[in-house]
C-alpha cells in the first residue's frame, strides 16, 4: 500500500473502502444492491478502524464462545430484537473473518466452510426477524450470496495487507494460541507489544 493510500485510509476511510469494494465487485462481475454495498463499506470501516471485531456489547466485554454457541444463544433469546442483533453480529464477524483471514482458517480445525455456513445462516435469520424492509433485504442478500461476498472481501484483503503484515498477523495468532516467547520477541522487535490478557476468542 502506498503512502498516499495509507493517508487516505486514515483521513477518508469510508471513501477508501467504497473504492476498494467497487474494484473487487467489478473484478468479479458481481454487483450487489447499493444498500448492501453501503452496508459493507460501514462494516469494513467498523472492523478496520476500531476494536469492534471482538466486542459483544456497549462495555466492550469479550466473549470466548464459538459461533455455533452464539447462534444457540440468539435462538433462545426471548425478544426478537435481541435475536436479530446477535444474528447480525454473528453474520458480520463470520463475513469479516472468512474474507480477511482465509489463510489462517485453512490451518485450523474450524475452516472457511464453517464461517460461510454460520454467517449465511445468521444473516438469513436476522432477515426473518427484521421489521425494517431495507435492512431485511440487505440481510437476505448477504445470507443468500454469502460465499460471493466472502470472495470480494478476500480480494479487498489482498489489496490492504502486505506480505509483511500477513506474516505479523500469523505471528500474532501464534502468540495468542501458544504464548510463545519467540513469537513475543519477534512481535516486540516489530514494535508490537502483545496484551498478556488477550485470549483466542473466535473458534
HUFEN-V103773 format. One record per residue. RES is the residue in three letters. OMEGA is omega in radians with two decimals (NA if undefined). Layout:
BEGIN
{{RES	OMEGA} {RES	OMEGA}}
END
This chain:
BEGIN
{{UNK	-3.10} {UNK	3.12} {UNK	-3.14} {UNK	3.13} {UNK	3.13} {UNK	3.12} {UNK	3.14} {UNK	3.12} {UNK	-3.10} {UNK	-3.02} {UNK	-3.13} {UNK	-3.01} {UNK	-3.08} {UNK	3.10} {UNK	3.13} {UNK	-3.14} {UNK	3.10} {UNK	-3.14} {UNK	3.11} {UNK	3.14} {UNK	3.14} {UNK	3.12} {UNK	-3.14} {UNK	3.10} {UNK	-3.14} {UNK	3.14} {UNK	-3.09} {UNK	-3.10} {UNK	-3.08} {UNK	-3.09} {UNK	3.06} {UNK	3.03} {UNK	3.14} {UNK	-3.11} {UNK	3.14} {UNK	3.09} {UNK	3.12} {UNK	3.11} {UNK	-3.14} {UNK	3.07} {UNK	-3.14} {UNK	3.12} {UNK	3.11} {UNK	3.12} {UNK	-3.13} {UNK	-3.04} {UNK	-3.02} {UNK	3.13} {UNK	3.10} {UNK	3.08} {UNK	-3.04} {UNK	-3.02} {UNK	-3.09} {UNK	-3.06} {UNK	3.13} {UNK	-3.13} {UNK	-3.04} {UNK	-3.13} {UNK	3.12} {UNK	3.12} {UNK	-3.08} {UNK	3.09} {UNK	3.14} {UNK	-3.08} {UNK	3.05} {UNK	-3.12} {UNK	3.13} {UNK	3.12} {UNK	3.08} {UNK	3.08} {UNK	3.10} {UNK	3.11} {UNK	3.14} {UNK	-3.14} {UNK	-3.06} {UNK	3.11} {UNK	-3.08} {UNK	-3.05} {UNK	3.11} {UNK	-3.14} {UNK	3.11} {UNK	3.12} {UNK	-3.07} {UNK	3.09} {UNK	-3.12} {UNK	3.07} {UNK	3.11} {UNK	-3.12} {UNK	3.09} {UNK	3.10} {UNK	-3.12} {UNK	-3.11} {UNK	3.14} {UNK	-3.12} {UNK	-3.12} {UNK	-3.13} {UNK	-3.11} {UNK	-3.14} {UNK	-2.99} {UNK	-3.04} {UNK	-3.10} {UNK	-3.09} {UNK	-3.13} {UNK	3.13} {UNK	-3.13} {UNK	-3.13} {UNK	-3.07} {UNK	3.13} {UNK	3.08} {UNK	-2.97} {UNK	-3.08} {UNK	-3.11} {UNK	3.12} {UNK	-3.13} {UNK	3.11} {UNK	3.13} {UNK	-3.09} {UNK	-3.11} {UNK	3.12} {UNK	3.12} {UNK	-3.09} {UNK	3.12} {UNK	3.11} {UNK	3.10} {UNK	3.09} {UNK	-3.14} {UNK	-3.12} {UNK	-3.04} {UNK	-3.05} {UNK	3.14} {UNK	-3.12} {UNK	-3.02} {UNK	-3.07} {UNK	-3.14} {UNK	3.12} {UNK	3.14} {UNK	3.09} {UNK	-3.10} {UNK	3.06} {UNK	-3.13} {UNK	3.12} {UNK	-3.13} {UNK	-3.07} {UNK	-3.07} {UNK	-3.01} {UNK	-3.12} {UNK	3.11} {UNK	3.12} {UNK	3.06} {UNK	3.13} {UNK	3.13} {UNK	3.13} {UNK	3.07} {UNK	3.07} {UNK	3.10} {UNK	3.11} {UNK	3.12} {UNK	-3.11} {UNK	-3.01} {UNK	-3.10} {UNK	3.09} {UNK	3.12} {UNK	-3.13} {UNK	3.11} {UNK	3.09} {UNK	3.12} {UNK	3.12} {UNK	3.12} {UNK	3.12} {UNK	3.11} {UNK	3.13} {UNK	3.09} {UNK	3.10} {UNK	3.13} {UNK	3.12} {UNK	-3.09} {UNK	-2.97} {UNK	-3.01} {UNK	-3.12} {UNK	3.10} {UNK	3.12} {UNK	3.14} {UNK	3.13} {UNK	3.14} {UNK	-3.13} {UNK	3.08} {UNK	3.12} {UNK	3.13} {UNK	3.11} {UNK	3.12} {UNK	-3.14} {UNK	3.12} {UNK	-3.13} {UNK	3.09} {UNK	-3.07} {UNK	-3.13} {UNK	-3.11} {UNK	3.08} {UNK	3.13} {UNK	-3.00} {UNK	-3.13} {UNK	-3.10} {UNK	NA}}
END
